[in-house]
Amino acid sequence: MKTRDESSRVTKVCFDELKAHWFWRPINNCPGRFVLVNEDPCLPLVKLVPNIDEATDHEIDGNRDKVVVLPIEGGGLISYIRSNGTVLHTLNTDAGFMRKLAQLGIEGGKPPG
């Protein structure tokens, strides 16, 4: 299993770099969406990308997890922070990112061009 530590995290924040740097599994029936496969269930977003200043936190009605959204070149990251401290990170293409944001009722989140 391919894993990374903080010293080897991605320095260029774009879809292709994150996809190549970490191990992502496609999400069934969700084209353009991938889930991070990692040994650390509490891995914070800042370990994946060097700068999370543009990340936004969202409390979604009917969703028990806090949702963190970070647009990146070529798509975006959507992370779900559970009440027990574990985190599920998803990497999304532009289309997958916008589709999931719409499903969650989150407006904006347009990836930087």
C-alpha positions in Angstrom: 0.0 0.0 0.0 1.4 3.4 -1.0 1.4 5.9 1.9 3.1 9.2 2.4 4.3 11.1 5.4 4.4 14.9 6.0 7.9 15.3 4.5 6.8 13.9 1.2 3.5 15.7 0.8 2.4 17.4 -2.4 3.8 20.9 -3.1 1.8 21.6 -6.2 -1.9 21.5 -5.5 -3.6 20.1 -8.5 -5.7 17.1 -9.2 -3.0 15.2 -11.2 -0.3 15.7 -8.6 -2.5 14.6 -5.7 -3.7 11.6 -7.8 -0.1 10.6 -8.5 1.2 11.2 -5.0 -1.3 9.3 -2.9 -3.3 6.1 -3.4 -6.9 6.8 -4.4 -9.6 4.2 -5.0 -12.5 5.1 -7.4 -15.8 5.5 -5.7 -18.3 3.1 -7.2 -21.0 4.7 -9.3 -19.5 8.2 -8.8 -17.5 9.1 -11.9 -14.7 11.5 -11.2 -14.6 10.8 -7.5 -11.9 8.9 -5.5 -11.4 8.1 -1.9 -8.0 8.1 -0.2 -6.7 4.8 1.0 -4.4 5.4 3.9 -3.3 3.7 7.1 -4.0 6.8 9.2 -7.7 7.3 9.6 -7.1 10.6 11.3 -4.9 12.1 8.6 -5.6 15.9 8.5 -6.1 17.7 5.2 -2.9 19.8 5.8 -0.9 16.6 5.4 -2.2 16.2 1.9 -1.7 19.7 0.7 0.7 22.4 1.9 -1.8 25.3 2.0 -5.4 24.9 3.1 -6.1 28.6 3.5 -8.9 28.4 0.8 -10.6 25.4 2.5 -14.1 26.0 3.8 -15.9 24.2 6.6 -19.6 23.3 6.2 -22.2 21.9 8.6 -24.8 20.2 6.4 -28.3 19.6 7.6 -28.9 15.8 7.7 -25.2 15.0 7.5 -23.5 14.1 10.8 -20.0 14.8 9.5 -18.4 18.2 9.1 -17.5 18.7 5.5 -14.3 20.5 4.4 -14.1 21.7 0.8 -10.9 22.7 -1.0 -11.0 23.7 -4.6 -7.8 22.8 -6.5 -6.7 23.1 -10.1 -8.5 20.3 -12.0 -11.1 19.6 -9.3 -11.3 19.6 -5.6 -10.9 17.8 -2.3 -13.9 17.1 -0.1 -13.1 15.8 3.4 -15.6 14.4 5.9 -14.6 14.8 9.5 -16.4 12.4 11.8 -17.3 13.0 15.4 -14.8 10.3 16.5 -11.9 12.2 14.8 -11.5 10.0 11.8 -11.4 11.7 8.4 -12.5 10.5 4.9 -10.8 12.4 2.1 -12.2 12.4 -1.5 -10.4 13.7 -4.6 -12.7 14.9 -7.3 -12.3 15.9 -11.0 -14.0 19.2 -11.9 -17.2 17.5 -12.9 -17.2 15.2 -9.8 -16.4 18.1 -7.5 -19.2 20.3 -8.8 -21.7 17.4 -8.8 -21.0 16.5 -5.2 -21.1 20.1 -4.0 -24.5 20.4 -5.6 -25.7 17.2 -3.9 -24.5 18.6 -0.6 -26.1 21.9 -1.2 -22.8 23.8 -1.1 -22.7 26.7 -3.6 -19.6 28.0 -5.1 -16.5 25.9 -4.7 -15.4 26.7 -8.3 -11.9 25.3 -8.8 -9.2 27.9 -9.5 -8.7 28.3 -13.3 
